[in-house]
Amino acid sequence: MQQRHANLRAQAIQAATQRIENGGLTSLNARFVAKSIGCSVGTLYNIFKNIDFLIFEVNLNTLTKLHTSLTTAIEGKSSPKHAIQAIAQTYIQFSITNKNLWLTLFEHRFPNPADAPQDYYAKRSFLFQLLETQFALLNPSASTQAIAIEARAFWAGVHGICSLYNNDKLSDDGQAIQDIAHTLIQKFTASPRSNV
C-alpha cells in the first residue's frame, strides 16, 4: 500500500509537470491528474492535501533544476564578473526553455500563505545567495547590506527582463533579449565600483 502511494505520488507530480509544461498553470486541475494516473480525485487528495500542494512539488522540482543549472554555470569561472554574467545568461535561458514551469514559480500562490512549506522559501532564496557571493567578491569593501541590496536589484532587473519577454511584452520593439540583458550586466559589473 505504501509503495503504491509513493508510485502514485511520483506519477501525479510527473503528470502535473507535463500538463503545466504544455498548457501552463491554468490548464492543471485535479480531475486531469487523477485520470492521467488512473485513480480517483479522492485518492489524489489522500496523497496531496489539495492541488496547491501538488503544484508546490512541481515548483520544488523546477527550483532544484534551476539551482543545478546555475551552480553548474558558474563552475570554473575565472572572475566574479564572469560568474555574474553566467548566472544571468543561464537564468534567462532557463526561463525561456522552461517557460511555463518558470512562470508557475511566480504565478502560484497558496490561498493561505501559512500553508506554504517554509523550506520552499528557503530553497527559493538560493539565487540571492549565489549573487551575494559573487558581488561580495567583485566589491569586497562593500557592506553586507549593500551587497544584499545590489544582488536583489540585479536579480530584479534580470527577472524583469525574463518576465516581460515570456509575457510577450519585450519582443515588439525589435530589441533582442540578450542585448538588453548584456547592457544590464555591464552596468552592474562595471569598474570602478562604489565602496558602500
KAWOHU-V573900 format. One record per pair of residues at least 24 apart in sequence whose C-alpha atoms are under 10 Angstrom apart, sorted by the first residue. I is the first residue (numbers start at 0). J is the second residue. D is the distance in Angstrom with one decimal. If there is no record, write none. Layout:
I:J:D, I:J:D
This chain:
4:42:9.3, 4:43:9.5, 4:45:9.1, 4:46:7.1, 5:46:8.7, 6:36:9.6, 7:33:9.3, 7:36:6.9, 7:37:8.8, 7:38:8.4, 7:42:9.3, 7:43:8.1, 7:46:8.0, 8:36:9.3, 8:43:8.1, 8:45:10.0, 8:46:6.5, 8:47:8.1, 8:53:8.9, 8:56:9.9, 9:36:9.7, 9:56:9.8, 10:35:8.5, 10:36:6.3, 10:37:9.7, 11:35:7.9, 11:36:6.4, 11:37:9.8, 11:38:9.9, 11:43:8.0, 11:46:9.3, 11:47:9.5, 11:53:7.8, 11:56:9.8, 11:57:9.6, 12:36:9.9, 12:53:6.6, 12:54:8.0, 12:55:9.5, 12:56:6.7, 12:57:6.1, 12:58:9.9, 12:60:9.2, 13:56:9.8, 13:57:8.0, 14:57:9.7, 15:50:9.8, 15:53:7.7, 15:54:7.4, 15:56:9.4, 15:57:7.2, 16:53:9.5, 16:54:8.3, 16:56:9.2, 16:57:5.9, 16:58:8.8, 16:60:9.1, 16:61:9.1, 16:99:9.5, 16:100:7.6, 17:57:9.7, 17:99:10.0, 17:100:9.3, 18:99:9.6, 18:100:9.8, 19:54:9.3, 19:57:9.0, 19:98:9.6, 19:99:6.2, 19:100:6.4, 19:101:9.9, 19:102:9.7, 19:103:8.0, 20:97:7.3, 20:98:7.6, 20:99:5.3, 20:100:5.9, 20:101:9.3, 20:102:10.0, 20:103:9.5, 21:98:9.8, 21:99:7.6, 21:100:9.4, 22:99:7.5, 22:100:9.9, 23:98:8.6, 23:99:5.1, 23:100:7.4, 23:101:9.8, 23:102:8.1, 23:103:7.4, 24:54:8.7, 24:99:7.2, 24:100:8.0, 24:102:8.2, 24:103:6.0, 24:104:9.7, 24:106:7.9, 24:107:7.9, 25:103:9.4, 25:106:9.8, 25:107:9.9, 27:54:9.0, 29:53:9.2, 50:109:9.7, 51:107:8.0, 51:108:7.9, 51:109:6.2, 51:110:8.4, 51:114:9.3, 51:115:8.9, 52:109:8.4, 52:114:8.9, 52:115:8.2, 52:116:9.0, 54:103:8.4, 54:104:9.1, 54:107:7.7, 54:108:9.5, 54:109:9.6, 55:103:9.6, 55:104:8.7, 55:107:8.4, 55:108:9.2, 55:109:8.9, 55:115:8.2, 55:116:8.6, 55:119:8.1, 56:119:9.3, 57:100:8.1, 57:103:8.9, 57:104:8.9, 58:100:7.4, 58:101:8.3, 58:102:9.9, 58:103:7.2, 58:104:5.7, 58:105:9.3, 58:107:8.9, 58:119:8.6, 58:123:9.8, 59:104:8.7, 59:118:9.5, 59:119:6.8, 59:120:9.8, 59:122:8.2, 59:123:8.7, 60:100:9.7, 61:97:8.8, 61:100:6.8, 61:101:7.3, 61:103:9.3, 61:104:7.8, 62:100:9.6, 62:101:8.7, 62:104:8.1, 62:119:8.9, 62:122:7.4, 62:123:6.8, 62:125:9.4, 62:126:9.8, 63:122:8.3, 63:123:9.2, 64:93:9.3, 65:89:8.9, 65:90:7.7, 65:93:7.2, 65:94:9.2, 65:97:9.7, 65:101:9.2, 65:123:9.9, 65:126:9.2, 66:90:9.7, 66:122:8.9, 66:123:9.0, 66:125:7.6, 66:126:7.7, 66:129:9.6, 68:92:10.0, 68:93:8.0, 69:93:9.2, 69:126:8.4, 69:129:8.6, 70:126:9.6, 70:129:8.1, 73:129:9.4, 73:133:9.8, 78:133:8.6, 78:136:8.5, 78:137:8.1, 79:130:9.3, 79:132:8.5, 79:133:5.0, 79:134:6.9, 79:135:8.6, 79:136:6.2, 79:137:5.7, 79:138:9.4, 79:188:8.9, 80:133:7.6, 80:134:8.2, 80:136:9.0, 80:137:6.8, 80:184:8.7, 80:185:9.0, 80:187:9.1, 80:188:6.0, 80:189:8.7, 81:133:9.4, 81:184:9.9, 81:188:9.2, 82:129:9.4, 82:130:8.8, 82:132:10.0, 82:133:6.9, 82:134:9.6, 83:129:8.8, 83:130:6.8, 83:131:9.8, 83:132:9.7, 83:133:6.6, 83:134:7.9, 83:137:9.5, 83:150:9.8, 83:153:9.6, 83:184:7.7, 83:187:9.3, 83:188:8.1, 84:180:9.2, 84:181:8.1, 84:183:9.8, 84:184:6.4, 84:185:8.6, 84:187:9.9, 84:188:8.7, 85:184:9.9, 86:126:8.9, 86:129:8.4, 86:130:7.9, 86:133:9.9, 86:154:9.7, 86:157:9.7, 87:130:9.6, 87:153:9.0, 87:154:8.1, 87:156:9.7, 87:157:6.5, 87:158:8.9, 87:177:9.9, 87:180:7.7, 87:181:8.9, 87:183:9.5, 87:184:7.7, 88:157:8.9, 88:177:7.8, 88:180:7.7, 88:181:8.6, 88:184:9.3, 90:126:9.7, 90:154:9.6, 90:157:8.0, 90:158:8.2, 90:161:8.4, 91:157:7.3, 91:158:7.8, 91:160:8.1, 91:161:6.0, 91:162:9.5, 91:164:9.5, 91:165:10.0, 91:176:8.7, 91:177:8.4, 91:180:8.5, 92:161:8.9, 92:177:9.4, 93:161:9.5, 94:158:9.0, 94:161:6.5, 94:162:8.5, 94:164:9.4, 94:165:7.7, 95:161:7.6, 95:162:9.7, 95:164:8.4, 95:165:6.9, 98:161:9.4, 98:162:9.6, 98:165:6.8, 98:166:9.6, 99:165:8.9, 101:161:9.6, 101:162:9.5, 101:165:9.4, 102:161:9.6, 102:162:8.0, 102:165:8.1, 102:166:9.2, 105:162:9.8, 126:150:9.0, 126:151:9.2, 126:154:8.2, 127:151:6.6, 127:153:9.5, 127:154:7.6, 130:154:8.1, 134:187:9.3, 134:188:8.5, 137:188:7.8, 137:189:9.8, 137:190:9.4, 137:192:8.4, 138:188:9.5, 138:190:9.6, 138:191:9.4, 138:192:6.6, 138:193:7.9, 138:194:7.3, 138:195:9.2, 139:192:9.9, 139:194:8.4, 140:192:9.5, 140:193:8.8, 140:194:5.7, 140:195:7.4, 141:192:9.1, 141:193:7.7, 141:194:5.0, 141:195:4.8, 142:194:8.0, 142:195:6.1, 143:195:9.3, 144:195:9.0, 145:194:9.0, 145:195:6.3, 146:195:8.7, 149:187:8.4, 150:187:9.5, 152:187:9.4, 153:183:8.0, 153:184:8.1, 153:186:9.8, 153:187:7.2, 153:188:10.0, 156:180:8.5, 156:183:7.4, 156:184:9.3, 157:181:9.9, 157:183:7.7, 157:184:8.6
